[in-house]
Amino acid sequence: MTTLSLGPSPARRDALARRIRLLVAATIAYNVIEAIVALTAGTLASSSALIGFGLDSVIEVSSAAAVAWQFSAREHAVREARERTALRVIAVSFLALAAYVAVDAVRALAGMGEAEPSPLGIVIAALSLAVMPFLSAAQRRAGREIGSASAVADSKQTLLCTYLSAVLLVGLILNAAFGWSWADPVAALAIAGIAVKEGREAWRGKGCCAPTAPGQACAKSPVR
């Protein structure tokens, strides 16, 4: 009778862990640059959406750092033991972002600040829209194969950056082309809504699967 593999071999797990560490390092490096540019451009243009985007980059660094800490352990059992803590850090990061962006957007809609056009903001949003999907997809595949909910949650944080980039880009272009300054805080509120949803899922440990052998379909893991 043939015994079916219930997950990747130890050698494959180690290779996936190394891949996740490299992807997390790339994500951190890019987001540090993105945060500096977005926060600077957002401050100059009084843009709630750009500042929220920059803060998301800061929060994404903390999220990726939690996963980097988890996967810095060489032993698989230690990485699994750190999983819940990493998920909690990611979830709180999402919710903190949502709270700040929502408050700042409401303030802008109430007439307490009007965003100016930001060509630099348009450039960084377009660049992120091109880069982030690839980082997210690669980390999500590795996280699902190794069965790490935190790696998958962090990849969704990176994917959120793609959504934010698209929403931000539309808002900034509408403001630059038509002077629709209200489009900026409305875009920021959309960002906040997405962040709340992802934060709740990360807290519950949703969105991942049990470890799989390469080429097998992903089986959903239970809610933690």
Secondary structure, 3 states (H helix, E strand, C coil): CCCCCCCCCHHHHHHHHHHHHHHHHHHHHHHHHHHHHHHHHHHHHCCHHHHHHHHHHHHHHHHHHHHHHHHCCCCHHHHHHHHHHHHHHHHHHHHHHHHHHHHHHHHHHHHHCCCCCCHHHHHHHHHHHHHHHHHHHHHHHHHHHHCCHHHHHHHHHHHHHHHHHHHHHHHHHHHHHHCCCCHHHHHHHHHHHHHHHHHHHHHHCCCCECCCCCCCCCCECCCC
